[in-house]
Amino acid sequence: MTVTTKRQVVLPKAMCERKRIGPGTSLRITEVGEGFYVTAVPEPTEAELRAVFKTLDAGRRTRPITAADEAEIQEEIKKYRAGRRRGKA
């Protein structure tokens, strides 16, 4: 691999296919000795997103999550995933 003038690198296609790295995938780079360790940052699961919504809502309201709230959460998850597939999130 070569670093471009914009400090970008291109990962080999075969490597990306093996590791399921596609456009929009977030990568974490960690310095290790004289080199780097690159890992894909996994997308949050539905359970993780739901926990985030509950945490955010905990300070704003005192009522339990309703069916309408749950539908809103599911819609946000769908939007998030659609954006990830298009490489926009």
Steps between C-alpha positions, in 0.01 A plus 500: 500500500607857438395814684368770264573872527169524689630236748252243373560130443310248291439162660527197271159381375556139609586613854190718520280216378645257756448747784168635366630857476297712261447866418409690814650245739668676791854386573701541818878538466727434798874556517683179585876530531626627166178409317124521508215266586182565301163361608146557381273673750185285522162661444286520812244226547130571545540428872785752528304768313195432716715538813634832371148629435393393849800671658438822308130495584557419867594857582217654296193308600373289780250282315585154363564454127172458316418307183525830310845559649604148403377562143705820489808310620448234230465773235824665615677163483372451142616851400840440658548170320380642167747785538782256579421301185520820293819602680339813648508420871 
